[in-house]
Amino acid sequence: MATAAHPAVQHPHESLNNRLGDKISGAFGSMTTFWILVLWQVGWMVLAEAGIWLFKGDRYPFAFLLFLSNLIQLWALPVLGNTQNRADAKRNAKADADHMAMTYIAQRADQIAAHLGIDIAVKGEA
């Protein structure tokens, strides 16, 4: 359940590219994607070694496999880096908001205690 943003808490910009990046990053970070890539590469190697189908006339089938693997990495790295930076910005915004809230609560507790005439000694200050 998503909560509404508070105007005092700044959130990183949400654009179509950022949401798409989050989806791609989520897919790359799954074990399903890992096993799909493992099966793809093992399948490619088995078919190439057996000389089946498209690999029959190709003397260097692993060079193309390496090329495709490098393309996947080349495209994935900027997306993963961007989404990690955005996740870090969100964590920092939450930590700042939490700190502001806890500071406010502590100040209010001090005001209430002072109003009631209670001396609150903070651990380490006594």
N, C-alpha and C positions, 0 to 999 in steps of 0.2 A: 504494500500500500504506500503510495507516494504521498509525501506531506507537502503542503504548500510552502513556498520559499518565504522567509521573513525578509522584509525590506532592509534590515540592518545587517543581514548576512550576504556578503557578495558571493556569487557563484560563477564558476567559469562559464564562458560563452557556450551556449548549446546551438550548434548549427547542424545542417544536414551532414556535412563532412565529418563533424565530430561524432554524431550518432552513428554514422556508417562505420567510422573507425572503431568505435566501441564494439559494434557487432562483429567486425572482422577480427578484432583482437580477442574477443570472447570465443570465436570459433577456433582461432589458432591456439588458444590456450586450453583446448579440450583434449582429453585422451582419445576421443573419437577421431579427431583430426590426426593425431599422432598415429593411430592404427591404420587409418586410410593411407597416410603417406608411407608407412612401413610396407603395407600390402602392395601399394603401387610400385615401390622400388624393388621389392622382392619379386613381384610378378614380372616386372620388366626384365630383371636379371634372368629369371627362369626361362621366359620366352626367348630372350636373346641367346642364351646358352643352348637351348633346344633348337634354335634356328626356325622357329615357328612364325608364320604370318609376316608381318612387316619387317621382321628382323632378318629374314632369309638372305637378302642381298646386301645388307649393311655389315661391312667388316668392322665397324667401330660403333656399335650401338650404345656403349656406355658413355661415350663422349656427349651424345645428345641427352642422355639421362642426366649427366652432370650439368649440362647447360640448363635444362629445365629446373633442376633442383636449385641452381644458383639464381634463376629468375624468381622462384618462389621466395627465396631468402631476401633478394634485392627488394622485392615489393613488400614483404612482410616487415622488414626492419623499421622503415619510417612510420608505418602504421602503429606498430607495437610501441615505439618510442614516444609517439604523440599521445597515445592513450595512457601510457605510464605517466607522462608529464601532467595530463589532465587529471588522472586519479590522484596524483600527489597534490595538485592544486585544490582538489575537493577535500582531501584529508586535512590540508592546512587550514582551509576555510572552516571546517568543522572544529578543528582544535582551537582556533581563535574564538569561535562562537562559544564553545564549551568553557574556555577560560574566562571570557567576559561574563557568562552566566554564573559560573562558580564565584567569581569575584563579587558580583552583585549580590548573590545569596549570602556570602560571608559578611559583606558590609551591612546588609539588612539585619542579619543575626546579631551583629555587634550593636547596631542601633537599638534593636529590641532589648538586648541585654542591658545596655546603658539606660534605657528608659525604665526598665524594671529594677535598676540598681544592682545588677549582678556583674561582678568582675570576672571576665573570661580571660584566663591566662592561656595564651597559645603555647603549645608544647614547644620548648626550645627557647622561649622568650623569658621565662620566669627566672 
